[in-house]
Amino acid sequence: MALTAIIKFSADQFPAACRLPVDGIELGERDFCVVVDPRGRGRIGYVLGFESRCRPQLEHLDRIVRRASDEEIGQWHDEQERRLDALAVARARSAERGLQMKFISVNFDDAQNVVLFNFTADRRVDFRELVRDLASHFRARIELWQIGSRQGAADKDGYGICGNRICCATRMQKQYPAVSMRHARDQDLANQTPQKLAGMCGRLRCCLRYEHDCYLKEQAGAPMVGAQVHDGEGREGVVVDRHLLQRRALVKFNGGRGEWVGFEQLRGFDQPAPATEAVEDEVDEMVPE
């Protein structure tokens, strides 16, 4: 096990676990530090607390490189206040016009006098009047960028139902391939309620796509649910459930109670056809409310 620090980078963003520096600098709660991501970009945040992680989990964590200077801390506070005020203005002005927009983040480019807002929406939004209103308020050039709901969740960050940081903020590396119910069916999850399959973004969870290839391999030598099988002792039965990762099936023998049996002990079932990517897999499905 290794100790990690929980860092808060902004007032409206979910905290994230980060690797502690190897040179052993001491950090306590509410201390500010500089964190570098795998692309070499530095961010300033403060320590909320500490927690233990197993060492394989450290691979995808950003690393703390040093303490933040007093000047950097002052700039961080000014930036947070400025960002929150800008988001509040944008949300209020869009609500006045009845625009269905969810503002995610804002960035300032003072050198070019540009204010850039990222937002998500279910459909295209005509925001031309809003741009003119915001330009008049900020006295700067306004850019509004509509991003996908997965990217919006990645920008906010957070922890999924598995207890780890969400995949779109770590493993997906800013690439968000489409996820469909085909991936859930291949993992025997199609009978789950839509809410259980949904991530923070409201769409099917990224892990359904991330783990898909593993489940396809595990289907080799696995009986389908409903298959007629028999074991080495001559008993005949029907598969009523299965666990691909544990390589075992729940079989009702001769109409009796179900019994978990390893795949290697079962005979007489047809091999399932290899699952392939279908056209529907290119459709990123939103989970219905």
Buried (B, 14 or more C-beta within 10 A) or exposed (E): EEEBBBBBBBEEBBBBBBBBBEEEEEBEEEBBBBBBEEEEEEBBBBBBEBEEBEEEBBEBBBBBBEBBEEEBBEEBEEBBEEBBEBBEBBBEBBEEEEBEBEBBBBBBEEEEEBBBBBBBBEEEBEBEEBBEBBEEBBEBBBBBEBBBBBBBBBBBBBBBEEEBBBBBBBBBEEEBEBBBBBBBEBBBBEEEEBEEBBBBBBBBBBBBBBBBEEBBEBBEEBBBEEBEBBBEEEBBBBBEEBBBEEEBBBBBBEEEEBBEBEBEBBEEBEEBEEBEEEEEBEEBBBBEE
